[in-house]
Amino acid sequence: MNEYQKEQKPFTIQEACQIAIRILEATDAIHKAGIIHKNLKPENVLVQSKRIGPGGGKIVRTIKITDV
């Protein structure tokens, strides 16, 4: 995320959709656990990016929802 902010680089449509899907999956998981998040907003979504593979060519993102 810091790399994107430093370079003022926007996410591609594919990256944004992947992040949105992961947020929806996380929300579904907490709903299935009987928890309703009543304050879901960008500030409560943490995105951690990590480069992996040869030369760091692949980015893996971990999504966490906070303030539950």
PDB file of N, CA, C and O in Angstrom:
ATOM      1  N   MET A   1       0.834  -1.184   0.000  1.00  0.00           N
ATOM      2  CA  MET A   1       0.000   0.000   0.000  1.00  0.00           C
ATOM      3  C   MET A   1       0.878   1.247   0.000  1.00  0.00           C
ATOM      4  O   MET A   1       0.585   2.224  -0.689  1.00  0.00           O
ATOM      5  N   ASN A   2       1.948   1.203   0.775  1.00  0.00           N
ATOM      6  CA  ASN A   2       2.838   2.362   0.833  1.00  0.00           C
ATOM      7  C   ASN A   2       3.431   2.682  -0.529  1.00  0.00           C
ATOM      8  O   ASN A   2       3.585   3.847  -0.895  1.00  0.00           O
ATOM      9  N   GLU A   3       3.762   1.627  -1.278  1.00  0.00           N
ATOM     10  CA  GLU A   3       4.325   1.821  -2.621  1.00  0.00           C
ATOM     11  C   GLU A   3       3.330   2.558  -3.517  1.00  0.00           C
ATOM     12  O   GLU A   3       3.711   3.455  -4.270  1.00  0.00           O
ATOM     13  N   TYR A   4       2.072   2.181  -3.433  1.00  0.00           N
ATOM     14  CA  TYR A   4       1.050   2.845  -4.242  1.00  0.00           C
ATOM     15  C   TYR A   4       0.894   4.302  -3.823  1.00  0.00           C
ATOM     16  O   TYR A   4       0.731   5.179  -4.671  1.00  0.00           O
ATOM     17  N   GLN A   5       0.943   4.563  -2.516  1.00  0.00           N
ATOM     18  CA  GLN A   5       0.790   5.933  -2.021  1.00  0.00           C
ATOM     19  C   GLN A   5       1.980   6.797  -2.417  1.00  0.00           C
ATOM     20  O   GLN A   5       1.802   7.938  -2.843  1.00  0.00           O
ATOM     21  N   LYS A   6       3.192   6.266  -2.282  1.00  0.00           N
ATOM     22  CA  LYS A   6       4.400   7.029  -2.627  1.00  0.00           C
ATOM     23  C   LYS A   6       4.370   7.461  -4.084  1.00  0.00           C
ATOM     24  O   LYS A   6       4.669   8.609  -4.414  1.00  0.00           O
ATOM     25  N   GLU A   7       4.008   6.532  -4.941  1.00  0.00           N
ATOM     26  CA  GLU A   7       4.004   6.795  -6.376  1.00  0.00           C
ATOM     27  C   GLU A   7       2.676   7.371  -6.865  1.00  0.00           C
ATOM     28  O   GLU A   7       2.528   7.652  -8.055  1.00  0.00           O
ATOM     29  N   GLN A   8       1.727   7.546  -5.980  1.00  0.00           N
ATOM     30  CA  GLN A   8       0.374   7.986  -6.324  1.00  0.00           C
ATOM     31  C   GLN A   8      -0.176   7.153  -7.475  1.00  0.00           C
ATOM     32  O   GLN A   8      -0.764   7.659  -8.430  1.00  0.00           O
ATOM     33  N   LYS A   9       0.047   5.843  -7.331  1.00  0.00           N
ATOM     34  CA  LYS A   9      -0.343   4.885  -8.356  1.00  0.00           C
ATOM     35  C   LYS A   9      -1.703   4.290  -7.992  1.00  0.00           C
ATOM     36  O   LYS A   9      -1.850   3.724  -6.909  1.00  0.00           O
ATOM     37  N   PRO A  10      -2.690   4.405  -8.867  1.00  0.00           N
ATOM     38  CA  PRO A  10      -4.003   3.821  -8.559  1.00  0.00           C
ATOM     39  C   PRO A  10      -3.980   2.304  -8.764  1.00  0.00           C
ATOM     40  O   PRO A  10      -3.158   1.781  -9.517  1.00  0.00           O
ATOM     41  N   PHE A  11      -4.890   1.610  -8.089  1.00  0.00           N
ATOM     42  CA  PHE A  11      -5.052   0.185  -8.328  1.00  0.00           C
ATOM     43  C   PHE A  11      -5.625  -0.014  -9.721  1.00  0.00           C
ATOM     44  O   PHE A  11      -6.372   0.828 -10.218  1.00  0.00           O
ATOM     45  N   THR A  12      -5.276  -1.120 -10.344  1.00  0.00           N
ATOM     46  CA  THR A  12      -5.923  -1.473 -11.605  1.00  0.00           C
ATOM     47  C   THR A  12      -7.345  -1.934 -11.271  1.00  0.00           C
ATOM     48  O   THR A  12      -7.660  -2.208 -10.112  1.00  0.00           O
ATOM     49  N   ILE A  13      -8.182  -2.016 -12.274  1.00  0.00           N
ATOM     50  CA  ILE A  13      -9.550  -2.504 -12.067  1.00  0.00           C
ATOM     51  C   ILE A  13      -9.506  -3.914 -11.478  1.00  0.00           C
ATOM     52  O   ILE A  13     -10.277  -4.227 -10.572  1.00  0.00           O
ATOM     53  N   GLN A  14      -8.616  -4.762 -11.981  1.00  0.00           N
ATOM     54  CA  GLN A  14      -8.508  -6.132 -11.484  1.00  0.00           C
ATOM     55  C   GLN A  14      -8.096  -6.134 -10.012  1.00  0.00           C
ATOM     56  O   GLN A  14      -8.674  -6.880  -9.222  1.00  0.00           O
ATOM     57  N   GLU A  15      -7.113  -5.318  -9.625  1.00  0.00           N
ATOM     58  CA  GLU A  15      -6.673  -5.257  -8.228  1.00  0.00           C
ATOM     59  C   GLU A  15      -7.803  -4.768  -7.321  1.00  0.00           C
ATOM     60  O   GLU A  15      -8.029  -5.330  -6.250  1.00  0.00           O
ATOM     61  N   ALA A  16      -8.507  -3.728  -7.748  1.00  0.00           N
ATOM     62  CA  ALA A  16      -9.602  -3.182  -6.949  1.00  0.00           C
ATOM     63  C   ALA A  16     -10.717  -4.213  -6.775  1.00  0.00           C
ATOM     64  O   ALA A  16     -11.281  -4.342  -5.688  1.00  0.00           O
ATOM     65  N   CYS A  17     -11.034  -4.942  -7.839  1.00  0.00           N
ATOM     66  CA  CYS A  17     -12.076  -5.976  -7.757  1.00  0.00           C
ATOM     67  C   CYS A  17     -11.647  -7.112  -6.837  1.00  0.00           C
ATOM     68  O   CYS A  17     -12.465  -7.627  -6.075  1.00  0.00           O
ATOM     69  N   GLN A  18     -10.380  -7.510  -6.895  1.00  0.00           N
ATOM     70  CA  GLN A  18      -9.894  -8.577  -6.014  1.00  0.00           C
ATOM     71  C   GLN A  18      -9.984  -8.146  -4.552  1.00  0.00           C
ATOM     72  O   GLN A  18     -10.369  -8.944  -3.697  1.00  0.00           O
ATOM     73  N   ILE A  19      -9.635  -6.900  -4.257  1.00  0.00           N
ATOM     74  CA  ILE A  19      -9.725  -6.399  -2.888  1.00  0.00           C
ATOM     75  C   ILE A  19     -11.189  -6.358  -2.440  1.00  0.00           C
ATOM     76  O   ILE A  19     -11.511  -6.761  -1.322  1.00  0.00           O
ATOM     77  N   ALA A  20     -12.073  -5.872  -3.316  1.00  0.00           N
ATOM     78  CA  ALA A  20     -13.505  -5.802  -2.973  1.00  0.00           C
ATOM     79  C   ALA A  20     -14.071  -7.197  -2.701  1.00  0.00           C
ATOM     80  O   ALA A  20     -14.850  -7.379  -1.766  1.00  0.00           O
ATOM     81  N   ILE A  21     -13.684  -8.171  -3.508  1.00  0.00           N
ATOM     82  CA  ILE A  21     -14.155  -9.542  -3.303  1.00  0.00           C
ATOM     83  C   ILE A  21     -13.676 -10.080  -1.966  1.00  0.00           C
ATOM     84  O   ILE A  21     -14.443 -10.725  -1.251  1.00  0.00           O
ATOM     85  N   ARG A  22     -12.423  -9.825  -1.616  1.00  0.00           N
ATOM     86  CA  ARG A  22     -11.881 -10.295  -0.331  1.00  0.00           C
ATOM     87  C   ARG A  22     -12.609  -9.634   0.843  1.00  0.00           C
ATOM     88  O   ARG A  22     -12.853 -10.281   1.861  1.00  0.00           O
ATOM     89  N   ILE A  23     -12.956  -8.357   0.709  1.00  0.00           N
ATOM     90  CA  ILE A  23     -13.713  -7.662   1.761  1.00  0.00           C
ATOM     91  C   ILE A  23     -15.090  -8.307   1.916  1.00  0.00           C
ATOM     92  O   ILE A  23     -15.556  -8.528   3.034  1.00  0.00           O
ATOM     93  N   LEU A  24     -15.731  -8.603   0.796  1.00  0.00           N
ATOM     94  CA  LEU A  24     -17.047  -9.249   0.843  1.00  0.00           C
ATOM     95  C   LEU A  24     -16.962 -10.652   1.445  1.00  0.00           C
ATOM     96  O   LEU A  24     -17.851 -11.055   2.195  1.00  0.00           O
ATOM     97  N   GLU A  25     -15.910 -11.394   1.126  1.00  0.00           N
ATOM     98  CA  GLU A  25     -15.731 -12.729   1.706  1.00  0.00           C
ATOM     99  C   GLU A  25     -15.526 -12.637   3.217  1.00  0.00           C
ATOM    100  O   GLU A  25     -16.074 -13.440   3.972  1.00  0.00           O
ATOM    101  N   ALA A  26     -14.736 -11.656   3.654  1.00  0.00           N
ATOM    102  CA  ALA A  26     -14.498 -11.478   5.094  1.00  0.00           C
ATOM    103  C   ALA A  26     -15.789 -11.082   5.801  1.00  0.00           C
ATOM    104  O   ALA A  26     -16.076 -11.573   6.893  1.00  0.00           O
ATOM    105  N   THR A  27     -16.563 -10.200   5.185  1.00  0.00           N
ATOM    106  CA  THR A  27     -17.841  -9.782   5.763  1.00  0.00           C
ATOM    107  C   THR A  27     -18.796 -10.963   5.850  1.00  0.00           C
ATOM    108  O   THR A  27     -19.497 -11.120   6.850  1.00  0.00           O
ATOM    109  N   ASP A  28     -18.831 -11.788   4.823  1.00  0.00           N
ATOM    110  CA  ASP A  28     -19.672 -12.986   4.833  1.00  0.00           C
ATOM    111  C   ASP A  28     -19.256 -13.924   5.968  1.00  0.00           C
ATOM    112  O   ASP A  28     -20.110 -14.490   6.650  1.00  0.00           O
ATOM    113  N   ALA A  29     -17.960 -14.089   6.170  1.00  0.00           N
ATOM    114  CA  ALA A  29     -17.469 -14.976   7.226  1.00  0.00           C
ATOM    115  C   ALA A  29     -17.886 -14.486   8.613  1.00  0.00           C
ATOM    116  O   ALA A  29     -18.290 -15.285   9.457  1.00  0.00           O
ATOM    117  N   ILE A  30     -17.790 -13.177   8.852  1.00  0.00           N
ATOM    118  CA  ILE A  30     -18.187 -12.694  10.180  1.00  0.00           C
ATOM    119  C   ILE A  30     -19.703 -12.756  10.359  1.00  0.00           C
ATOM    120  O   ILE A  30     -20.185 -12.970  11.471  1.00  0.00           O
ATOM    121  N   HIS A  31     -20.458 -12.570   9.271  1.00  0.00           N
ATOM    122  CA  HIS A  31     -21.916 -12.710   9.369  1.00  0.00           C
ATOM    123  C   HIS A  31     -22.301 -14.150   9.694  1.00  0.00           C
ATOM    124  O   HIS A  31     -23.203 -14.393  10.496  1.00  0.00           O
ATOM    125  N   LYS A  32     -21.614 -15.102   9.068  1.00  0.00           N
ATOM    126  CA  LYS A  32     -21.895 -16.519   9.343  1.00  0.00           C
ATOM    127  C   LYS A  32     -21.550 -16.886  10.778  1.00  0.00           C
ATOM    128  O   LYS A  32     -22.102 -17.838  11.330  1.00  0.00           O
ATOM    129  N   ALA A  33     -20.629 -16.122  11.390  1.00  0.00           N
ATOM    130  CA  ALA A  33     -20.258 -16.349  12.788  1.00  0.00           C
ATOM    131  C   ALA A  33     -21.223 -15.639  13.736  1.00  0.00           C
ATOM    132  O   ALA A  33     -21.046 -15.674  14.954  1.00  0.00           O
ATOM    133  N   GLY A  34     -22.248 -14.995  13.168  1.00  0.00           N
ATOM    134  CA  GLY A  34     -23.251 -14.323  13.985  1.00  0.00           C
ATOM    135  C   GLY A  34     -22.881 -12.908  14.392  1.00  0.00           C
ATOM    136  O   GLY A  34     -23.488 -12.339  15.300  1.00  0.00           O
ATOM    137  N   ILE A  35     -21.882 -12.338  13.719  1.00  0.00           N
ATOM    138  CA  ILE A  35     -21.441 -10.974  14.049  1.00  0.00           C
ATOM    139  C   ILE A  35     -21.870 -10.036  12.922  1.00  0.00           C
ATOM    140  O   ILE A  35     -21.656 -10.319  11.743  1.00  0.00           O
ATOM    141  N   ILE A  36     -22.468  -8.936  13.299  1.00  0.00           N
ATOM    142  CA  ILE A  36     -22.857  -7.913  12.326  1.00  0.00           C
ATOM    143  C   ILE A  36     -21.953  -6.705  12.536  1.00  0.00           C
ATOM    144  O   ILE A  36     -21.921  -6.125  13.621  1.00  0.00           O
ATOM    145  N   HIS A  37     -21.227  -6.335  11.499  1.00  0.00           N
ATOM    146  CA  HIS A  37     -20.350  -5.163  11.581  1.00  0.00           C
ATOM    147  C   HIS A  37     -21.206  -3.950  11.237  1.00  0.00           C
ATOM    148  O   HIS A  37     -21.700  -3.825  10.117  1.00  0.00           O
ATOM    149  N   LYS A  38     -21.374  -3.069  12.200  1.00  0.00           N
ATOM    150  CA  LYS A  38     -22.270  -1.927  12.004  1.00  0.00           C
ATOM    151  C   LYS A  38     -21.554  -0.658  11.578  1.00  0.00           C
ATOM    152  O   LYS A  38     -22.171   0.403  11.482  1.00  0.00           O
ATOM    153  N   ASN A  39     -20.235  -0.761  11.317  1.00  0.00           N
ATOM    154  CA  ASN A  39     -19.488   0.441  10.981  1.00  0.00           C
ATOM    155  C   ASN A  39     -18.410   0.129   9.945  1.00  0.00           C
ATOM    156  O   ASN A  39     -17.258   0.533  10.103  1.00  0.00           O
ATOM    157  N   LEU A  40     -18.785  -0.587   8.889  1.00  0.00           N
ATOM    158  CA  LEU A  40     -17.815  -0.943   7.858  1.00  0.00           C
ATOM    159  C   LEU A  40     -17.526   0.283   7.000  1.00  0.00           C
ATOM    160  O   LEU A  40     -18.422   0.841   6.366  1.00  0.00           O
ATOM    161  N   LYS A  41     -16.272   0.687   6.994  1.00  0.00           N
ATOM    162  CA  LYS A  41     -15.827   1.847   6.219  1.00  0.00           C
ATOM    163  C   LYS A  41     -14.361   1.630   5.864  1.00  0.00           C
ATOM    164  O   LYS A  41     -13.715   0.765   6.457  1.00  0.00           O
ATOM    165  N   PRO A  42     -13.824   2.381   4.923  1.00  0.00           N
ATOM    166  CA  PRO A  42     -12.434   2.168   4.503  1.00  0.00           C
ATOM    167  C   PRO A  42     -11.425   2.168   5.652  1.00  0.00           C
ATOM    168  O   PRO A  42     -10.442   1.428   5.610  1.00  0.00           O
ATOM    169  N   GLU A  43     -11.655   2.978   6.658  1.00  0.00           N
ATOM    170  CA  GLU A  43     -10.722   3.053   7.789  1.00  0.00           C
ATOM    171  C   GLU A  43     -10.687   1.754   8.583  1.00  0.00           C
ATOM    172  O   GLU A  43      -9.723   1.503   9.307  1.00  0.00           O
ATOM    173  N   ASN A  44     -11.721   0.925   8.461  1.00  0.00           N
ATOM    174  CA  ASN A  44     -11.799  -0.336   9.188  1.00  0.00           C
ATOM    175  C   ASN A  44     -11.372  -1.532   8.342  1.00  0.00           C
ATOM    176  O   ASN A  44     -11.546  -2.679   8.754  1.00  0.00           O
ATOM    177  N   VAL A  45     -10.821  -1.271   7.178  1.00  0.00           N
ATOM    178  CA  VAL A  45     -10.324  -2.342   6.314  1.00  0.00           C
ATOM    179  C   VAL A  45      -8.814  -2.183   6.182  1.00  0.00           C
ATOM    180  O   VAL A  45      -8.327  -1.169   5.682  1.00  0.00           O
ATOM    181  N   LEU A  46      -8.085  -3.193   6.632  1.00  0.00           N
ATOM    182  CA  LEU A  46      -6.628  -3.168   6.546  1.00  0.00           C
ATOM    183  C   LEU A  46      -6.197  -4.050   5.384  1.00  0.00           C
ATOM    184  O   LEU A  46      -6.639  -5.193   5.265  1.00  0.00           O
ATOM    185  N   VAL A  47      -5.339  -3.520   4.536  1.00  0.00           N
ATOM    186  CA  VAL A  47      -4.826  -4.273   3.391  1.00  0.00           C
ATOM    187  C   VAL A  47      -3.314  -4.357   3.532  1.00  0.00           C
ATOM    188  O   VAL A  47      -2.619  -3.341   3.556  1.00  0.00           O
ATOM    189  N   GLN A  48      -2.819  -5.585   3.625  1.00  0.00           N
ATOM    190  CA  GLN A  48      -1.376  -5.790   3.714  1.00  0.00           C
ATOM    191  C   GLN A  48      -0.923  -6.428   2.402  1.00  0.00           C
ATOM    192  O   GLN A  48      -1.446  -7.467   1.999  1.00  0.00           O
ATOM    193  N   SER A  49       0.040  -5.811   1.745  1.00  0.00           N
ATOM    194  CA  SER A  49       0.565  -6.339   0.488  1.00  0.00           C
ATOM    195  C   SER A  49       1.958  -6.903   0.713  1.00  0.00           C
ATOM    196  O   SER A  49       2.770  -6.331   1.440  1.00  0.00           O
ATOM    197  N   LYS A  50       2.216  -8.041   0.074  1.00  0.00           N
ATOM    198  CA  LYS A  50       3.515  -8.689   0.213  1.00  0.00           C
ATOM    199  C   LYS A  50       3.932  -9.223  -1.154  1.00  0.00           C
ATOM    200  O   LYS A  50       3.158  -9.903  -1.828  1.00  0.00           O
ATOM    201  N   ARG A  51       5.148  -8.913  -1.550  1.00  0.00           N
ATOM    202  CA  ARG A  51       5.665  -9.428  -2.823  1.00  0.00           C
ATOM    203  C   ARG A  51       6.295 -10.792  -2.593  1.00  0.00           C
ATOM    204  O   ARG A  51       7.045 -10.990  -1.638  1.00  0.00           O
ATOM    205  N   ILE A  52       5.982 -11.729  -3.479  1.00  0.00           N
ATOM    206  CA  ILE A  52       6.536 -13.071  -3.364  1.00  0.00           C
ATOM    207  C   ILE A  52       7.033 -13.530  -4.725  1.00  0.00           C
ATOM    208  O   ILE A  52       6.844 -12.851  -5.734  1.00  0.00           O
ATOM    209  N   GLY A  53       7.667 -14.686  -4.736  1.00  0.00           N
ATOM    210  CA  GLY A  53       8.125 -15.283  -5.979  1.00  0.00           C
ATOM    211  C   GLY A  53       9.436 -14.701  -6.463  1.00  0.00           C
ATOM    212  O   GLY A  53       9.997 -13.799  -5.840  1.00  0.00           O
ATOM    213  N   PRO A  54       9.920 -15.221  -7.576  1.00  0.00           N
ATOM    214  CA  PRO A  54      11.189 -14.742  -8.140  1.00  0.00           C
ATOM    215  C   PRO A  54      11.121 -13.259  -8.476  1.00  0.00           C
ATOM    216  O   PRO A  54      10.275 -12.825  -9.256  1.00  0.00           O
ATOM    217  N   GLY A  55      12.011 -12.501  -7.885  1.00  0.00           N
ATOM    218  CA  GLY A  55      12.056 -11.065  -8.158  1.00  0.00           C
ATOM    219  C   GLY A  55      10.885 -10.297  -7.583  1.00  0.00           C
ATOM    220  O   GLY A  55      10.685  -9.133  -7.932  1.00  0.00           O
ATOM    221  N   GLY A  56      10.105 -10.916  -6.710  1.00  0.00           N
ATOM    222  CA  GLY A  56       8.953 -10.229  -6.121  1.00  0.00           C
ATOM    223  C   GLY A  56       7.900  -9.872  -7.148  1.00  0.00           C
ATOM    224  O   GLY A  56       7.229  -8.846  -7.034  1.00  0.00           O
ATOM    225  N   GLY A  57       7.759 -10.728  -8.160  1.00  0.00           N
ATOM    226  CA  GLY A  57       6.850 -10.429  -9.262  1.00  0.00           C
ATOM    227  C   GLY A  57       5.374 -10.601  -8.961  1.00  0.00           C
ATOM    228  O   GLY A  57       4.530 -10.106  -9.708  1.00  0.00           O
ATOM    229  N   LYS A  58       5.045 -11.299  -7.873  1.00  0.00           N
ATOM    230  CA  LYS A  58       3.637 -11.516  -7.554  1.00  0.00           C
ATOM    231  C   LYS A  58       3.315 -10.830  -6.234  1.00  0.00           C
ATOM    232  O   LYS A  58       4.107 -10.879  -5.293  1.00  0.00           O
ATOM    233  N   ILE A  59       2.151 -10.193  -6.166  1.00  0.00           N
ATOM    234  CA  ILE A  59       1.716  -9.518  -4.950  1.00  0.00           C
ATOM    235  C   ILE A  59       0.573 -10.306  -4.329  1.00  0.00           C
ATOM    236  O   ILE A  59      -0.412 -10.626  -4.996  1.00  0.00           O
ATOM    237  N   VAL A  60       0.715 -10.617  -3.040  1.00  0.00           N
ATOM    238  CA  VAL A  60      -0.339 -11.291  -2.289  1.00  0.00           C
ATOM    239  C   VAL A  60      -0.862 -10.297  -1.265  1.00  0.00           C
ATOM    240  O   VAL A  60      -0.084  -9.691  -0.528  1.00  0.00           O
ATOM    241  N   ARG A  61      -2.178 -10.128  -1.217  1.00  0.00           N
ATOM    242  CA  ARG A  61      -2.774  -9.173  -0.281  1.00  0.00           C
ATOM    243  C   ARG A  61      -3.590  -9.910   0.777  1.00  0.00           C
ATOM    244  O   ARG A  61      -4.346 -10.834   0.478  1.00  0.00           O
ATOM    245  N   THR A  62      -3.414  -9.471   2.018  1.00  0.00           N
ATOM    246  CA  THR A  62      -4.198  -9.980   3.138  1.00  0.00           C
ATOM    247  C   THR A  62      -5.147  -8.869   3.558  1.00  0.00           C
ATOM    248  O   THR A  62      -4.728  -7.734   3.784  1.00  0.00           O
ATOM    249  N   ILE A  63      -6.431  -9.203   3.661  1.00  0.00           N
ATOM    250  CA  ILE A  63      -7.451  -8.235   4.033  1.00  0.00           C
ATOM    251  C   ILE A  63      -7.933  -8.552   5.445  1.00  0.00           C
ATOM    252  O   ILE A  63      -8.256  -9.699   5.754  1.00  0.00           O
ATOM    253  N   LYS A  64      -7.980  -7.539   6.295  1.00  0.00           N
ATOM    254  CA  LYS A  64      -8.513  -7.712   7.647  1.00  0.00           C
ATOM    255  C   LYS A  64      -9.538  -6.621   7.911  1.00  0.00           C
ATOM    256  O   LYS A  64      -9.338  -5.458   7.558  1.00  0.00           O
ATOM    257  N   ILE A  65     -10.640  -7.017   8.539  1.00  0.00           N
ATOM    258  CA  ILE A  65     -11.671  -6.062   8.920  1.00  0.00           C
ATOM    259  C   ILE A  65     -11.542  -5.831  10.420  1.00  0.00           C
ATOM    260  O   ILE A  65     -11.541  -6.780  11.204  1.00  0.00           O
ATOM    261  N   THR A  66     -11.433  -4.572  10.812  1.00  0.00           N
ATOM    262  CA  THR A  66     -11.248  -4.235  12.219  1.00  0.00           C
ATOM    263  C   THR A  66     -12.510  -3.590  12.777  1.00  0.00           C
ATOM    264  O   THR A  66     -13.484  -3.379  12.054  1.00  0.00           O
ATOM    265  N   ASP A  67     -12.484  -3.283  14.062  1.00  0.00           N
ATOM    266  CA  ASP A  67     -13.559  -2.597  14.749  1.00  0.00           C
ATOM    267  C   ASP A  67     -14.853  -3.417  14.740  1.00  0.00           C
ATOM    268  O   ASP A  67     -15.948  -2.881  14.566  1.00  0.00           O
ATOM    269  N   VAL A  68     -14.696  -4.727  14.932  1.00  0.00           N
ATOM    270  CA  VAL A  68     -15.867  -5.620  14.936  1.00  0.00           C
ATOM    271  C   VAL A  68     -16.383  -5.738  16.353  1.00  0.00           C
ATOM    272  O   VAL A  68     -17.365  -6.439  16.596  1.00  0.00           O
TER     273      VAL A  68
END
